[in-house]
Amino acid sequence: MSKIIVISMLVVIFCALQVSADTVKLKDGTVYNNCFARNEGIRIILWEKPSDIGTPNYKVIPWSQVDLQGGQPIKFERGGEFDAHPKLPDIGVSYIEINPKLESVHGHVDYDAWGRPCLRGKGLPDLGEDAYIHPENVVKGIKLKYAPGEEITMTAHVRNVGFETAKPFDYIWLIDGQQIARGKCKKALKELEETTFEQKWKWQDGMHTVTFRVVSSEPEIAVINNELTDPLWGWGFTFVINPGRIAWWHQRRNSYGTFSFEDYYRWQIDIMNLLMENSVYPSAPNGIKARVRIDRIIWTKDLDSAQPMLTDSTGLQPQQGAWYWGDTPDEKAGKWGEFPITAGNDTEWSLIHELGHQLGLIDWYGLDCDQAGEKDSNLQWPDNGEPVYHFMTHPDTMMHWHGPNLFSEVDAGYLNMSWDKPRGHYGDFIFAIPKENFIRVVDVNGQPVVGASVEIFQRGAKVDPNGEPVRDNGVTYFPVIEDGNFDNTISRSPVIVGTTDKHGMIRLPNRPVKEVRTLNGFERLPNPFGNINVVGNRGLMLVKITKYDRPVFFWYEVYNNNVAWFRGDKDEFTITYKTPYRSIDSPLAPVSVNAAQIDDKRVKISWQMPKEIRERQYLDRIIGYKVYRRVGPMGLDDRPWFVVATLGPTATEFTIDLTERPEDVYWYNDRSRFAVSSLGETSMESELVEAPMQPVKQ
């Protein structure tokens, strides 16, 4: 959020009675009662007393210090005093519009049966097949960026969102914090009246900011909305809104501290930029440099008629993303009713998520999978017949679970690579896959598993029964049916089969594709997923590894390939799967492993020492045992085995406290599995011997 420099004098008149408000608890025991707080994802902004609301006089509390109350950082308990209408004006800078507009390719990306994105449509030349490989030729002559020295017009939209007429005021324009112009609004603004101010500026490349600041000595409801700083390099959104929402939202104070619809949603844009800035990863050490801003608001009572307003005479869309606020039948008829008392309290994380789609980000929850093994015992856990499920590797990210979350590392890499390019492509970063990809299979001791059978099944694909298998460096892959249907469940036949070499490695073949390159610079080349589509349906494969007649399952997720690519591993990427198998030097495994439920919080695990030990053989010497637990039916890479106890050589049982477990996401169920291994010299482990499981009814 932009730092607010307070010019105006603020006088807020609140009832002297005790105000019922919010509660924020911290992990150190501190409690803020009767405060007014707002959630910005990485932090909580907190006004301690009513007279501070709408001013820069607030506390900033890092998210990590907050004690979540029922999963929420703020307990909203706002009384009617919070929504009392002060007899004061409130001059708010709503947004800054920039002209001329830059075109996007929204609505002009088409897909063929192989999932190739192609630029075409009204306003674009039809270049046939060349458009798939040379998209830059399609947009020649289209205005996608400003030239250095080109004059642009910046228009500040200002509205009185208070309840009394605002007197004339001064204003200042700044670029990068330096004043370039000032002026005076000579007219008074009535309640909810809007006015605009224009300023010319010659474009400069780089990451510059523009600020419009209101200067007034008149008491106001709030002053944090007297100033707006926008990133000039930021993608401009267009909002389409029924004007009835202005008066509707004007009934109650929102968490930004004002009675303004525009202020509230400009705050959401501020939060989106804050989350981008803080999405810091190995491949994005400075976070996401891309930014967003509100460029235009279209006020219309007929949202259906707004679509033509989003296009220009060429048929292209001169905005980098648009969002509509849908109306109910009553709202269309002008019957708005009372504004819900809690509607403006919390942050609208869903909007930030949806605006992420406008920038080209996909739903990462599309990589979740509950399909494997539903009708195929070949893809079920052998202990109880339960399907092998999957939950995306990093679900606590904005494009999987909305907020309050940061954007993922792949999102960051994508936006950093394309921050200066028009929006309209969707998910083309899925194509960012290293040239060579390997799976390394290791045993319980981290040593290579040699000669393991590897079968790989793919979601979104069906093996073509008429296709000819292809042998590639010792691995076989099978052609799939290419009919444009990417919604298929996990293939019932493997698309890739092979055997691990002496290093426990298997090279994944680069399956043939219909090649394509996007305007953002991403290319779909031959890769292990084949014709992967931008939504990511085919970006998930189930890996079945079998050794010693014991199958185990892992998930091969394109997200990990993308991360490797953005981190600079564009030539080669290896993912390691740790199995429960023994090593050649492992001690003999325990026998008769069993799990007995004591009560709903405890399970007793028992076992016996190996029956046939070679006397005085140091490889068979057992120095102890490890007791393991695994929660849920997901792959071993999703929810691996974890140690709950390391015991001495005479132990034959251990009671597990079921309440003690990693705080992970157990989305499908939290059914536990248990296992025991023997410990030999140098803590070399035997294979994990699992306790029997009761079959699960499908």
C-alpha positions in Angstrom: 0.0 0.0 0.0 1.3 3.5 -0.8 2.7 5.5 2.0 0.2 8.3 2.7 1.6 11.8 3.3 -1.0 13.6 5.4 -1.7 17.1 4.3 -5.2 17.5 5.4 -6.3 18.2 8.9 -8.6 15.5 10.3 -11.3 16.0 12.8 -13.5 12.9 13.4 -16.4 13.2 15.8 -17.4 9.9 17.4 -19.9 9.1 20.1 -18.2 9.3 23.5 -19.8 6.1 24.5 -17.9 2.8 24.5 -17.8 1.5 20.9 -18.3 -2.2 20.1 -15.6 -3.1 17.6 -13.0 -5.8 16.7 -10.7 -8.1 18.6 -7.2 -9.1 17.6 -5.2 -11.5 19.7 -1.5 -12.0 19.4 0.5 -15.1 20.1 2.4 -13.4 22.9 -0.9 -12.9 24.8 -1.5 -9.3 23.8 -5.2 -8.6 23.1 -6.5 -5.6 21.3 -10.2 -5.1 22.2 -12.6 -2.6 20.6 -10.1 -1.8 17.8 -10.8 -1.6 14.1 -8.7 -3.9 12.0 -8.3 -5.0 8.4 -6.6 -8.0 6.9 -3.9 -7.4 4.2 -2.7 -11.0 4.0 0.9 -10.6 5.3 -0.2 -8.2 8.0 -3.0 -6.7 10.0 -3.6 -3.0 10.0 -5.1 -1.9 13.3 -6.6 1.4 14.5 -6.7 1.3 18.3 -9.4 4.0 18.8 -12.3 5.3 16.7 -10.8 8.7 16.2 -7.9 7.1 14.3 -10.0 5.4 11.7 -9.2 6.7 8.2 -5.9 8.1 9.3 -2.3 6.9 9.0 -2.2 6.5 12.7 -2.4 2.7 12.8 -0.4 -0.3 13.9 1.1 -2.8 11.5 1.1 -6.3 12.9 2.9 -9.1 11.0 0.6 -12.0 10.2 3.0 -14.4 12.0 2.4 -12.6 15.3 -1.4 -13.0 15.2 -3.2 -15.8 17.1 -5.8 -17.0 14.7 -9.3 -17.2 16.3 -11.1 -20.0 14.7 -8.8 -19.7 11.7 -9.4 -16.0 11.4 -7.1 -13.2 12.4 -9.8 -10.7 13.3 -13.0 -11.2 15.2 -15.4 -8.6 13.8 -17.8 -7.2 16.4 -18.6 -3.8 15.0 -21.6 -2.0 16.5 -23.8 0.7 14.9 -21.4 3.4 16.0 -18.9 2.3 13.3 -21.5 3.0 10.6 -22.7 6.4 12.0 -22.6 9.0 9.3 -20.3 11.9 10.4 -21.5 15.3 9.2 -18.3 15.8 7.3 -17.1 15.6 3.7 -14.5 13.1 2.5 -12.5 13.7 -0.6 -11.3 10.4 -2.1 -9.1 9.8 -5.1 -10.7 6.9 -6.8 -8.4 6.0 -9.6 -6.1 7.5 -12.3 -6.9 6.8 -15.9 -4.3 6.8 -18.6 -4.8 7.6 -22.3 -4.1 6.6 -25.0 -5.0 3.0 -24.1 -2.7 0.0 -24.8 -4.3 -3.0 -26.5 -4.5 -6.5 -24.9 -5.1 -9.8 -26.6 -8.0 -10.6 -24.3 -10.7 -12.4 -26.2 -8.3 -13.1 -29.1 -6.6 -16.3 -28.0 -8.0 -19.4 -29.6 -7.1 -23.1 -29.0 -7.0 -26.0 -31.4 -7.5 -29.7 -30.8 -3.9 -30.0 -29.6 -4.4 -27.2 -27.0 -2.2 -24.8 -28.9 -3.0 -21.1 -28.2 -3.2 -18.9 -31.2 -3.8 -15.2 -31.7 -6.8 -14.6 -34.0 -10.0 -12.7 -34.3 -11.4 -9.3 -35.2 -8.6 -6.7 -35.5 -5.9 -9.3 -36.1 -4.6 -10.7 -39.4 -5.1 -14.4 -40.1 -1.6 -15.8 -40.6 -2.6 -19.4 -40.6 0.0 -21.9 -39.1 2.6 -19.1 -38.9 0.6 -17.5 -36.1 1.4 -20.5 -33.8 5.1 -20.0 -34.1 5.5 -16.3 -34.8 2.8 -14.5 -32.7 4.8 -11.3 -32.9 3.9 -11.1 -36.6 0.2 -11.1 -35.7 0.4 -8.0 -33.5 2.6 -5.9 -35.8 1.3 -2.4 -35.9 -0.9 -2.8 -32.8 -0.2 -0.4 -29.9 1.1 -2.6 -27.1 3.5 -0.1 -25.4 4.3 3.6 -25.3 7.4 5.1 -27.0 9.8 7.1 -24.9 8.8 10.7 -25.1 5.3 9.9 -26.2 2.7 12.2 -24.5 0.2 10.5 -22.4 -2.8 12.0 -20.5 -3.4 11.0 -16.9 -6.8 11.7 -15.5 -7.5 11.6 -11.7 -11.0 10.7 -10.7 -12.0 12.3 -7.4 -15.3 11.9 -5.5 -16.7 13.3 -2.3 -17.6 10.2 -0.4 -18.6 12.0 2.7 -22.0 13.3 3.9 -21.5 17.0 3.6 -20.4 19.2 0.7 -16.7 19.5 0.3 -15.2 22.9 -0.1 -12.7 23.8 -2.9 -9.3 22.2 -2.5 -5.8 22.2 -3.9 -4.1 19.3 -5.6 -0.6 18.2 -6.6 0.7 15.8 -9.3 3.9 14.0 -8.6 6.1 11.6 -10.6 8.3 9.3 -8.6 7.5 11.6 -5.6 8.6 14.8 -7.3 6.0 17.5 -8.0 5.4 18.2 -11.6 2.2 20.3 -11.3 -0.3 21.7 -8.9 -3.7 23.3 -9.2 -7.0 24.1 -7.5 -10.4 22.6 -7.6 -12.5 25.8 -7.6 -15.9 24.2 -7.2 -17.5 22.6 -4.1 -18.3 18.9 -4.4 -21.7 17.7 -3.2 -22.2 14.3 -1.5 -21.0 11.5 -4.0 -20.3 14.0 -6.7 -17.2 13.3 -8.9 -14.8 15.5 -10.7 -11.7 14.9 -12.8 -8.3 16.5 -13.3 -6.0 16.0 -16.3 -2.2 16.1 -16.5 0.1 15.5 -19.6 3.4 13.7 -19.2 6.0 12.4 -21.6 6.5 8.7 -21.3 9.7 7.3 -19.8 10.5 3.6 -19.8 11.1 2.0 -16.5 9.2 1.6 -13.2 7.8 5.1 -12.5 4.9 6.1 -10.3 2.3 8.8 -10.5 0.7 10.4 -7.5 -2.4 12.6 -7.2 -2.7 14.3 -3.9 -5.6 16.3 -2.5 -4.5 19.3 -0.2 -7.3 20.5 2.0 -7.5 22.1 5.5 -11.1 21.1 5.8 -12.0 18.4 8.4 -12.9 15.1 6.7 -14.1 11.6 7.6 -10.8 10.1 6.4 -7.5 11.3 4.9 -5.9 8.0 3.7 -8.0 8.4 0.5 -6.7 11.9 -0.2 -3.8 10.5 -2.1 -3.3 7.8 -4.7 0.0 6.5 -6.1 -0.2 4.2 -9.1 2.6 2.2 -10.8 2.8 3.6 -14.4 4.1 0.2 -15.6 1.2 -1.6 -14.0 -1.5 -3.4 -16.0 -4.7 -1.4 -16.0 -8.0 -3.0 -15.1 -11.4 -1.9 -16.2 -14.3 -2.3 -13.7 -17.9 -2.5 -14.9 -20.3 -1.5 -12.2 -24.0 -0.5 -11.7 -23.9 3.1 -10.3 -26.5 2.0 -7.8 -23.6 0.4 -5.9 -22.2 3.7 -5.0 -25.2 4.7 -2.8 -25.6 1.1 -1.6 -22.0 1.0 -0.2 -22.3 4.5 1.1 -24.6 3.3 3.8 -21.9 1.6 5.9 -18.2 2.1 6.7 -15.9 -0.5 5.2 -12.6 -1.8 6.6 -10.7 0.7 4.6 -12.2 3.3 6.9 -14.5 5.1 4.5 -18.0 4.9 3.1 -16.9 4.4 -0.4 -17.2 1.5 -2.9 -14.3 2.8 -4.9 -12.0 3.2 -1.9 -12.8 -0.4 -0.8 -11.9 -1.9 -4.2 -8.9 0.3 -4.7 -7.7 -1.1 -1.4 -8.1 -4.6 -2.9 -5.8 -3.5 -5.7 -3.3 -2.2 -3.1 -3.3 -5.5 -1.4 -2.8 -7.4 -4.7 0.3 -5.3 -5.3 1.4 -5.8 -1.7 1.2 -9.6 -2.1 3.0 -9.4 -5.4 5.8 -7.4 -3.8 6.1 -10.0 -1.0 5.9 -13.1 -3.2 9.7 -13.7 -2.8 11.2 -17.0 -3.9 14.6 -18.4 -5.0 13.6 -17.5 -8.6 12.1 -14.2 -7.6 14.4 -12.8 -4.9 12.8 -9.3 -5.2 9.2 -10.6 -5.4 7.0 -9.9 -8.4 7.9 -6.6 -10.2 4.6 -6.6 -12.1 1.9 -4.3 -10.7 -1.8 -3.6 -11.3 -4.0 -0.5 -11.1 -7.5 0.6 -11.8 -7.5 2.4 -15.1 -11.2 2.8 -15.8 -14.6 2.3 -14.2 -17.6 2.0 -16.5 -20.8 2.9 -14.8 -23.8 1.3 -16.4 -27.2 0.0 -15.3 -27.2 -2.5 -18.1 -24.2 -4.7 -17.6 -25.1 -6.8 -20.7 -24.5 -3.7 -22.9 -21.1 -3.0 -21.4 -19.2 -5.5 -23.6 -19.0 -3.2 -26.6 -17.6 -0.5 -24.2 -14.6 -2.9 -23.6 -13.6 -3.0 -27.3 -12.4 -0.3 -29.6 -13.1 0.3 -33.3 -10.5 -2.3 -34.2 -12.3 -5.1 -32.3 -9.5 -5.3 -29.7 -9.8 -4.8 -26.0 -7.8 -1.8 -24.7 -7.5 -2.9 -21.1 -5.4 -5.6 -19.5 -8.3 -7.2 -17.6 -11.9 -6.5 -16.8 -14.3 -7.4 -14.0 -18.0 -7.1 -13.7 -20.1 -6.8 -10.6 -23.2 -8.8 -11.4 -26.6 -7.6 -10.3 -29.5 -9.6 -8.9 -33.0 -9.1 -10.5 -33.9 -6.7 -7.7 -30.7 -4.7 -8.1 -31.4 -4.4 -11.8 -34.8 -3.0 -10.9 -33.1 -0.5 -8.6 -34.2 -2.2 -5.4 -31.0 -2.3 -3.4 -32.2 -2.6 0.1 -30.0 -2.3 3.2 -26.3 -2.9 2.8 -25.3 -6.1 4.7 -23.6 -5.1 8.0 -20.6 -7.4 7.5 -20.2 -7.0 3.7 -17.3 -4.5 3.8 -15.6 -5.9 6.9 -13.2 -8.4 5.4 -10.9 -8.5 2.5 -12.3 -9.8 -0.8 -9.7 -12.4 -1.5 -11.8 -14.0 -4.2 -11.5 -10.8 -6.3 -7.7 -10.8 -6.1 -7.8 -14.5 -7.2 -10.1 -13.7 -10.1 -8.0 -10.7 -11.2 -5.0 -13.1 -11.2 -6.8 -15.0 -14.0 -7.1 -11.7 -15.9 -3.3 -11.6 -15.8 -3.0 -15.2 -17.1 -2.6 -17.2 -13.9 -4.4 -20.5 -13.7 -6.3 -22.3 -10.9 -3.6 -24.4 -9.3 -6.4 -26.4 -7.6 -6.7 -27.9 -11.1 -3.8 -30.1 -10.2 -5.7 -31.6 -7.3 -6.9 -35.1 -8.2 -9.4 -37.5 -6.6 -9.8 -39.7 -9.7 -7.0 -42.3 -9.5 -8.1 -45.9 -8.8 -11.8 -45.3 -8.6 -12.5 -48.2 -10.9 -9.0 -49.6 -11.3 -7.3 -51.7 -8.7 -4.1 -51.1 -10.5 -4.2 -47.5 -9.2 -5.2 -48.2 -5.6 -3.2 -48.6 -2.5 -2.7 -52.3 -2.1 -3.1 -52.3 1.7 -6.8 -51.3 1.7 -7.9 -50.7 -1.9 -8.1 -46.9 -1.3 -7.8 -44.7 -4.4 -4.5 -42.7 -4.7 -5.4 -39.1 -4.3 -3.4 -35.9 -4.9 -3.4 -32.4 -3.5 -1.4 -29.7 -5.3 2.1 -29.4 -3.9 1.7 -25.8 -2.5 -2.0 -25.2 -1.9 -1.5 -22.2 0.4 -1.1 -19.8 -2.5 -3.4 -17.2 -4.0 -4.3 -19.1 -7.2 -5.2 -22.3 -5.3 -6.9 -21.2 -2.1 -7.4 -17.5 -2.6 -6.3 -15.5 0.4 -4.8 -14.6 2.6 -2.0 -16.0 0.6 0.9 -15.0 -1.6 1.2 -15.8 -5.2 3.2 -19.0 -6.0 6.8 -19.2 -7.2 5.6 -20.2 -10.7 3.1 -17.2 -10.7 6.0 -15.0 -9.7 8.3 -16.3 -12.4 5.6 -15.9 -15.1 4.6 -12.3 -14.1 8.3 -11.3 -13.8 9.0 -12.6 -17.3 5.9 -11.0 -18.9 5.5 -7.8 -16.8 5.9 -5.6 -19.9 3.7 -7.6 -22.3 -0.1 -7.4 -23.0 -2.4 -9.6 -21.1 -4.7 -12.1 -22.7 -2.7 -15.4 -22.8 -3.7 -17.8 -20.1 -1.4 -20.4 -18.4 1.2 -20.5 -21.2 3.9 -20.7 -18.5 2.9 -24.4 -18.3 5.1 -24.8 -21.3 8.2 -23.8 -19.2 9.6 -27.3 -18.9 13.4 -28.2 -18.8 14.8 -30.0 -21.9 15.6 -33.2 -20.1 13.7 -34.6 -17.2 14.6 -37.6 -14.9 13.1 -39.5 -12.0 15.5 -40.8 -9.4 14.1 -43.6 -7.2 15.8 -44.1 -3.8 15.2 -46.5 -0.9 14.6 -45.8 2.7 18.3 -45.1 3.2 18.5 -42.7 0.2 20.4 -45.3 -1.9 19.4 -45.9 -5.6 16.7 -48.5 -6.3 18.0 -50.5 -9.2 15.7 -52.4 -11.6 12.4 -51.0 -10.3 9.5 -51.1 -12.7 8.1 -47.6 -13.4 4.7 -47.1 -14.9 3.4 -43.6 -15.5 -0.4 -42.8 -16.0 -1.5 -39.4 -17.2 -4.6 -37.4 -16.4 -6.4 -35.8 -19.3 -5.2 -38.5 -21.7 -6.3 -41.8 -23.2 -3.8 -44.2 -24.7 -4.6 -44.7 -28.4 -5.2 -48.5 -28.8 -4.2 -48.2 -32.5 -1.0 -46.3 -31.7 2.5 -47.8 -32.1 4.6 -47.8 -28.9 7.8 -45.8 -29.2 11.1 -46.9 -27.7 13.3 -44.0 -26.5 16.6 -44.6 -24.6 15.3 -47.7 -22.9 11.9 -46.2 -22.1 8.7 -46.8 -23.9 5.9 -44.3 -24.4 2.5 -44.8 -26.0 0.6 -42.4 -28.3 -2.6 -40.9 -26.8 -5.8 -39.9 -28.5 -5.7 -36.2 -29.6 -9.3 -35.2 -30.0 -9.2 -31.9 -28.0 -10.6 -33.6 -24.9 -8.3 -32.8 -22.0 -10.9 -33.6 -19.3 -10.2 -37.3 -19.2 -9.5 -39.0 -15.8 -6.2 -40.8 -15.1 -5.4 -43.1 -18.0 -6.1 -46.7 -17.3 -3.1 -47.7 -19.3 0.3 -46.2 -18.7 1.6 -43.6 -21.1 5.2 -44.3 -20.2 6.9 -47.5 -18.9 10.5 -48.2 -18.0 13.0 -49.6 -15.5 15.4 -47.7 -13.3 19.1 -48.1 -14.1 22.1 -48.7 -11.8 21.7 -45.1 -10.5 18.0 -45.6 -9.7 17.3 -43.2 -12.6 14.8 -43.2 -15.5 14.8 -40.6 -18.2 11.4 -39.4 -19.1 11.0 -39.3 -22.9 10.2 -36.1 -24.7 7.0 -37.0 -26.3 6.1 -35.4 -29.6 3.9 -32.3 -29.6 2.4 -29.7 -31.9 4.8 -26.9 -31.2 3.7 -23.4 -30.4 5.2 -20.2 -29.0 3.2 -17.4 -27.3 3.6 -13.7 -27.2 5.0 -14.0 -23.7 7.9 -16.1 -25.1 6.9 -19.5 -23.8 7.3 -22.5 -26.2 5.7 -25.9 -26.1 8.4 -28.2 -27.2 8.6 -32.0 -27.0 8.4 -32.9 -23.3 7.3 -35.7 -20.9 3.7 -34.5 -20.8 3.2 -34.4 -24.6 0.6 -31.9 -25.8 0.0 -30.4 -22.3 -2.7 -27.8 -22.3 -2.6 -24.4 -20.6 -5.2 -25.3 -18.0 -2.9 -28.0 -16.8 -5.2 -31.1 -17.1 -2.4 -33.1 -18.6 0.2 -31.6 -16.2 -0.4 -34.4 -13.7 0.9 -37.9 -13.9 0.7 -40.8 -11.5 3.9 -42.7 -11.1 3.6 -46.3 -10.0 7.0 -47.8 -8.8 7.2 -51.5 -8.1 10.1 -53.5 -6.5 10.0 -56.7 -4.5 6.3 -57.0 -5.7 5.5 -54.0 -3.6 3.9 -51.1 -5.6 4.1 -47.5 -4.3 2.7 -44.3 -5.8 4.0 -40.8 -6.4 2.6 -37.8 -8.4 4.6 -36.1 -11.1 3.3 -32.5 -11.2 4.2 -30.0 -13.9 4.4 -27.3 -11.2 7.8 -28.7 -10.1 9.1 -28.7 -13.7 8.0 -25.1 -14.0 9.8 -24.1 -10.7 13.0 -25.7 -11.9 12.8 -23.9 -15.2 12.2 -20.5 -13.6 15.1 -21.2 -11.2 17.4 -21.5 -14.2 17.4 -25.3 -14.6 16.2 -25.1 -18.2 18.4 -27.9 -19.5 17.9 -30.7 -16.9 15.7 -31.5 -14.0 15.6 -34.5 -11.7 12.9 -35.2 -9.1 13.7 -37.8 -6.4 11.1 -40.2 -5.0 11.9 -41.9 -1.7 10.4 -45.3 -1.4 10.0 -47.6 1.7 12.3 -50.3 0.1 15.3 -51.8 1.8 19.0 -51.4 0.7 21.4 -54.2 0.0 23.0 -53.5 3.4 19.8 -53.3 5.3 19.3 -55.4 8.5 16.5 -57.9 8.5 13.0 -56.3 9.0 10.7 -56.7 11.9 7.8 -59.2 11.6 4.2 -59.4 12.8 3.7 -55.6 12.8 0.3 -54.8 14.0 -1.8 -51.7 14.9 -4.4 -51.9 17.7 -6.7 -48.9 18.4 -6.8 -48.1 22.2 -9.2 -45.2 21.9 -9.9 -42.3 19.5 -6.5 -40.7 20.4 -4.2 -43.6 20.8 -3.0 -46.6 18.8 -0.6 -49.3 20.0 1.9 -50.5 17.5 3.5 -53.9 18.1 6.1 -56.1 16.3 8.5 -58.9 16.8 12.2 -59.1 16.0 13.3 -61.0 12.8 13.1 -64.7 13.2 16.2 -65.8 11.2 19.3 -63.8 12.1 22.7 -64.9 11.1 24.7 -65.1 14.4 27.5 -62.5 14.8 26.8 -61.1 11.3 27.2 -57.4 11.7 24.8 -56.7 8.8 22.1 -58.4 10.8 22.8 -56.7 14.1 19.8 -54.6 15.1 20.5 -51.6 17.3 16.9 -50.3 17.4 13.6 -49.7 15.7 11.9 -46.8 14.1 8.1 -46.4 14.2 6.5 -44.5 11.3 3.1 -43.0 10.6 1.5 -41.7 7.4 -1.7 -39.7 7.2 -4.2 -39.8 4.3 -4.4 -41.6 0.9 -2.3 -39.3 -1.2 1.0 -40.1 -2.9 4.2 -40.8 -1.0 5.6 -37.5 -2.3 2.4 -35.7 -1.0 2.2 -37.1 2.5 5.4 -39.2 3.2 6.1 -41.4 6.1 7.3 -39.6 9.2 9.1 -41.0 12.2 7.1 -41.0 15.5 9.6 -42.9 17.6 13.2 -44.2 17.6 13.6 -47.0 20.1 16.2 -49.5 21.4 16.7 -53.1 20.2 14.5 -54.7 22.9 11.4 -52.7 22.2 8.4 -54.5 20.7 5.6 -52.0 21.1 4.9 -48.3 21.1 1.8 -46.2 21.7 1.2 -43.4 19.3 -0.6 -40.2 20.3 -2.8 -39.6 17.2 -3.1 -35.9 18.0 0.6 -35.4 17.4 1.2 -35.0 13.7 2.4 -32.5 11.2 -0.1 -29.7 10.5 -0.5 -30.4 6.9 -3.6 -30.5 4.6 -5.4 -33.8 4.9 -8.1 -33.0 2.3 -9.5 -36.3 1.4 -9.3 -38.1 4.8 -6.9 -38.4 7.7 -6.8 -42.2 7.9 -3.5 -43.2 9.4 -1.1 -45.9 8.3 1.7 -47.3 10.5 5.0 -49.1 9.9 8.1 -50.2 11.7 11.7 -50.6 10.4 14.8 -52.2 12.0 17.9 -50.1 12.6 21.3 -51.7 11.8 24.8 -50.4 12.3 25.3 -46.8 11.2 21.5 -46.5 11.5 21.0 -48.3 8.2 17.3 -49.1 8.0 15.4 -52.1 6.8 12.3 -51.7 4.6 9.3 -50.3 6.3 6.9 -53.1 7.3 3.3 -51.8 7.4 0.6 -52.8 9.8 -2.4 -54.4 8.0 -5.2 -52.1 7.1 -8.9 -52.8 6.9 -10.3 -52.7 3.3 -12.1 -49.4 2.4 -15.5 -49.7 0.8 -15.7 -47.7 -2.5 
